[in-house]
């Protein structure tokens, strides 16, 4: 018998070419007077500086120190910066690293976030935040991590390198695939996951092949938003395995991309509804194979060994994941996880 709980946090979404120009207006809508802009170093810092210009007197500074996996020291430094500037809100400009740091600050200080995503990770639509401490990634769910407003400006993705488009897109696809087999799925989350998969399946290869394809860019950005909402419902084997690997310092999106076909093949044997939906969305009779083909056609690492994973740690990682006792859609014990890691290596 069907039972579910749908908990959808309130969030304003502005999606339009050139919407970055509305940053000041949207910040005023949130009644922010002392916004701290959070970004990554390099090109992210330049975009952060442009955001600060648009905000004018409403901006108290740019903190361009975000890095992947949000190490605890980086999160603490961001919290200190927000306190020192007496910030009353965070404007996160960039990909998952910038948005992740903004979430850590927001939770610590109960500040609102306005997010301006520039990749396809979908993090901006979920309440999940992760930080790393040593070789362990710690994730938690907190409603304060959900940005109050998202500004989606497809123009900001035009210069995104093919590898970044591919990796962040596959990361978001992983949210959708997993969302179709988790025990917590709902009619809404499965519908959104299916629609996001349909959009990604068609548009992501087009974006990787031609980064100037604006229609495909728009499709991927919309799909990323849907994927982020799907992630709100919960996670299972794929994300738990990716998080353990992330604690070892492996790149986040690339790790998701590499293990996705292998986890999919393992779980779809016990998830007929997910199998049917993925077959329809990807127009295939073998979704795991289709995801592997997609990965092989992208300029990305194809195995865990290519991103610095030590094969000698397979048993330890498999033990850590097995301890999490993932049961749905099928139990994943030590031998199962080890086999997945061997295949992904």
N, C-alpha and C positions, 0 to 999 in steps of 0.2 A: 504494500500500500504506500502511495506517495506521501511523504512527509518532508518538510524542509523549513528552514528559517532564512529569510532574505533580509539582510541588514545593509541598506544602501545609504552611505553617508551623503549629506548634502554637499553639492559642489557646483560651482558656476563654470561653464566652459564657453570660451570665445574662440571660434575656429574660423580663420579667414586669412587670406593673403594680405600681408601688411599689418596684421593685428598687433605687432609689437608697438606700433605707434600709439596704441591705446593703453600702454602700460601706466601712464600717469593717471588716466581716467579710472582704470580698474583699481589702482592703488587707492585713489581717493574714495572709491566705492567701498573699500574695506576700512576706510577711516584711518589709514596708516599715515603717520606724520614723520616717523623716523625709521625708514626701511633700510635694512642691511642687505646689500646684494651679495649673494653667494655664487661663486663660479669656480671653474677649474683654472689652473695656470695657463699661460700661453694664449692661444686663440680664444679660450674661454674667458680669460681676463679681459681681452679686448671687447668681447661682447658684453661682459659685465660692466665695463667702463661706459659703453654706449647706453646700456640700460640706466646707469647712474645719471647720464646726461639727460635722458628722457624724463627721469624722475625729478631732477632739479633739487629744490630745497627739501623734497620729501625723502631724499637719500642721505644717510649718515656715513656711508662708506661702502667700499667693495672689498669683500673677503674672498680672494681668489686662491684658496688653498685646498679645494676639494680634490680627493683622490679616490680611486676605485676601492670598494669594500669598506670605506670610512673607518680607518684605524682609530682606536679609542683616543689616541693622542690628538689626532686631527679633529675629532668630534669635540674634545675638550677645548681645543684652541678656538674652535668656532663659537662655542658657548661663551668663552671668555671675551671674544671680540664683540659678540652681541651685547653682553653686559656692559663692556667698556663704552660702547656707543649708545647705550640706553635705547636699543632698538625696540620698536613696538611691533615689528613684523619682519619677515624674511622674504626677499624676492630671489628665487632660485632660477638661474639662467644656465641651461646646459643639459647634459645627459644625466644618466643615473647617478653618477658620482656627486654632482652638484645638488641634485634633488635629495639624495641620501643624506648628505651633510645638513641640508636645510631641515630635514625631518628630525635628525638628532638634536639640533638646536631647538627646534620648535617644541619637541617633547620635554626637554629639560627646562625650558623657560615659559612654556604654555603660550607660544607666539603663533600667530596665523602665518600661513605661507601662500604666496602667489607664485605659481610655477610657470616658467617659459621653457618647455622642453625643446631640445634640438636634435634628439635621436628618437628611436622607436622602442625604447625599453618599456614604456608604460608605467614606470614607477610612480609617476605623478598622480595616478588615479587610484592608488592603493594605500591602505593604512599600515603597510608592512615596512619596517625599517631594520637594517642590519648594520652592525659594526663588528670589527674584528679586534680581538685581543690575543696577542701571540699567534698561535696557530688554530685558534677557534673563532668561528663566526657566530655571533650572537644575534638572533633575530627576535623581534617582538612586534606585536600588533597594538596600535594605539590610535584612537580616532584623531588625536592632535596631529598625527603625521599626515593626514589627508589635506592637501592644499585646498584652501577655500576657493581659489580661482585658478583655472588653467588658461593661459593664452597659447593657443596653437597657431603658429605662423609658419606655413609651409615654406615660405621664402628662406627661413633660417636653416632649412635642411639642404638647400641647393648645393652648398659647398661641402657637404658631408662626403668623406671618402668612401668608395665602394665597400671596403672592408668594414668600416664602422656601420654603414647602412645595413650590410648583411648580418653582422654579428648582433646588433641591437634588434634587428627584425626577427632573427631566429630566437633571441631571448624572449621576445614578446610572444612568438609562436609557441614557445614552451609553456607560457602561462595558459594559452588556449588549450593545447593538447592535454595538459594535466587537469585543467578545469573540466574536461569532459569525462574524466574517470574518478575524480575525488568523491568521497562519500557525501561531502557537504554541498554538492552541486544542486542548483535549483533550475526551474524552467527558464528563469531569466538568464542565469549565468551560462547555461548550455546554449541558449539562443545567441547570446553575445559572442561566446567562444566560436561557435560555428560560423557566424557572420564575419568575425575577425579573420578566421582561417581562410574563408573564401576570398576576402580582400587581399590578404597577404600572399596567398598562393598565386594569385594573378599578378599583383603589382610589385612584390619584392624583387623577383628576378628582373623585371623591367627597370627598376630603380638602380640595381647593381650594374646592369648593362649600360644604362644611360642616366646619369645623375641629374640631367637637365629635364627629364620627363616630369613636368609639374603635375600632371594628372595622377601619375603613379605615386609621386611623393605625397600628394594629398590623401590618396587611398591608404598608404602605409601609415600616415600619421593618424588618420581616423581609426585604423585597425589597432594601432598601438594604444589608443585611448580605451577602446573596447577590451583589449587584452588586459590592461591594468585593472579595469573593473572586475574582470573574471578572477584575477589574482586575489581580490578581496575575499572570495569565498573560501579559499584554503589551498593547501599544497599537499603533496604526497611524495612518492619516491624520487621523482626527478629533481624537485627543488631541494629536498633534504640532502640528496647526494651532491648536488651542485654547491650547496652551502658548506658542506664538510670539505669539499675540494677547494672552495674559495678561502677557507681558513688557512690553507697551505700557501696562499698567495697567488693562486692561478687566476688569470684574467676572467672576470665575471661572465661577460657575454659569450666569449669564445668557449668557455667551459660548458655553458648551457648548450651552445650550438653543437659541440662535439658529442656530448652524451645523449642528446635528444633522440636520434634515430634508434639507439640501442635500448634506451628505457622504453621507448614507444613499442618496439617489437616485443619486449618482455611483457608489458602490461596489457596490450591490446588483446592478447589471448584470453583475457578474463574480462574484457570490457566491450561487449558486442555493440552497445549503443554508441560508444565513442568511436569504435571502428566504422560503423555505418556513417556517422556524421563526418568523419575525416575523409572517408572514401568520396562522399558527395562533395565536400568543400574543395578537396584537392584533385578531384576527377581522376581517381585511381582505384585500383583494387588491392593495393598494398601501401598503406600510408607510411609505414616505417621506411620502406624502400624509397618512396617519393621524397621523404624528408632527407634521406641520405643522398639522393641524387641532387636535391637542391643544395645541400651543403657542399657536395663535390664540385658544383658549378660556380661556387663563390670563392673569392680570393681570401680564404680563411684557412687556419690550421685544420687538418683533417683528423688528427689524433691527439690524445693527451700528452704523448711524448713530445709533440711539437710545441707545447706551451710550458714545458719544464716540469712535468709530473714525473716523479721518480717511481719507476715500476716496482721497486722494492717496498713501496708503501701501500701497495694494493691491499694486502691483508689487513693492515691497520685501518685503512679507510673503510673497507668492507665490514670490519668489526664495529666501527663507530656507527655506521649507517644501520647495521643489523640491530644494534641496541635501541634504535628509535622505534623498532617494532611496527614498521609500516604494514598495514593489513589490507589496504584497499587500493586497487581492485583485486589484488592478490598478495599474499604474504611475500615479503622480500627478506629472505634469510641471508646469512653470511655467504653461502655458496652462490646464491643468485646474484648478489651485488658484486661479488668477485668476478663472476663471469661477464657481467656488464662492463666492469672496469677493464678486464682483459681485452674485450672486444673493442672498447673505446680507445685503448692505449695505442 
